[in-house]
Amino acid sequence: MTTVKDRLSDFQLPPHNEPALEMLREAKNAESAMVLALSASALATGAVIPAGLLLFAWAYKPLVRIEKIARLEKLTALLLKEFKSKGIQVFPVLKIEDKNPIDLFVRFPGKTHLFISIRSKGESEIVYNEAKEVLQVRRKKNRLGTWKPCPLVELADYKSWFDKNRDKFQMSSREAQKTPTAKVLVLWPPTKASPKHNQHLYTEIGNMNVLVLKRKGSAFVIQESEVIEFVRNWLSKYE
């Protein structure tokens, strides 16, 4: 008979830190056509191929996959280099139900959690419509379009999923729900936030003046170059 103790001893956290970084590198270094061909072949023949290749081949559309993986690899490596001594756990590409994967779930056990979404809309500015609480994308010729699916809503959904699946990370209900959490939208260049948002939408995190937008809760909006500084300042609040 299987006991609770047996089940706990068999439990493994999702891939994170160095193993996850290696999976990212493995996937990035494989040609996209090769990855897709291997996946299709494996499904047809039952052959076993590296889990990392399957994970990333299925997580994103082929045209954006390699670019996405390279961004995830860069940030994962930077976070581990900067915060490994702080006990950081970085979980890239967490697939949840029928939604886009969580790009990066960052955990400092007993201190804080961060949900990070990496997004790019090419050569454009991101504008927040306060009246409707929606994100809009301003492209050439000043044309505005609504950002769908809204990354702010996705971030809120990630937190809801996490609260229901805390056992995957060996967390108690109290730790999962009471630990301070940051939801972060990272804009990858050349995409940037409009500099014309009202001042009351900003808050100070350490020495940073950060845009905070509301939609099913609040989320911070930063540039790719600000990720390490933001995490450092955020973590310092809870150490």
Disulfide bonds with the S-S distance in Angstrom:
none
